[in-house]
Amino acid sequence: MRVAARVLGWLMGGLLLSSPALASPEDEDLAATTEGELIDPSLEGVDVEAGRIQAPDRVTGIAELGLGWLTLPRALVCGEGTACRRGDTTPVVEVWNLLRLDFGLAFGAGLSLGLVPTTDAPRENPPGIERDHKRGYMTIESMVRYYPWLTGEVEGWIGAGGGLVIVNDRFIPEQGDQPYAFVGTPGVTLRTEGLSLFGAVGASVVLSEAWTVGFVGRAGIWRLPDNPARSPFNDEASLSGTNTIIYAGISVAFQQIL
């Protein structure tokens, strides 16, 4: 009987201590402290919101649109023979798709188009044929970025990359009263392909969680064949050899956590 009375008293005391209505403030503080000690070490550096745990490691996808100006300060833009003009510039539109890791490293690829060069190559048209010459630039490149400067509203990066550059020369006859019908696009197109290599810097202002706007600068070289391509009419590709390039522009980027 004494043993049964002791067991019953122990059970009743445990129930009274565990009851929320009868628990003392000291007991509640102790329970909260104990719970915090159990949770905090495992959640250090982790955001807890709306009952969900968001890991600090995250990968961000970036889609970037840029508009800028490309300069080839020492390029020799040549026509037939030895007639050349030095230097060329063109507005450029570019798009980049990048993957940014949580420790500040990003990599991806992009495409740029420069379709309105300001320097035209000297030309000598064949007898009796008046033609117009147009040139355009296209690059398909990859790039690696590192973000050493990160603050709440501004972030800066340095990078390097390279890829393929295509120079497109098109010679189009001026349309007049033609007695003959032509099948296809009239004219001759010469494509010169080469390699590009560049270094880059940039800085962006964070507008929101998804949008940034910034500045981009690049400098590098285009390595094209030394011997320019020729057409059946003896037209030459207007750009050849090694050419220095400088680019400066603005960019708008959309980013999203993947």
Buried (B, 14 or more C-beta within 10 A) or exposed (E): EEEEEEEEEEEEEEEEEEEEEEBEEEEEEEEEEEEEEEEEEEEEEEEEEEEEEEEEEEEBBBBBEBEBEBBBEEBBBBBBEEEEBEEBBBBBBBBBEBEBEEEBEBBBBBBBBBBEBEBBBBBEBEEEEEBBBBBBBBBEBBBBBBBEEEEEEEBBBBBBBBBEBBBBBBBBBEEEEEEEEEEEEEBBEBEBEBEBBBBBBBBBEBEEEEEBEBBBBBBBBBBBEEEBBEBEEEBBBBBBBEBEBBBBBEBBBEBEEE
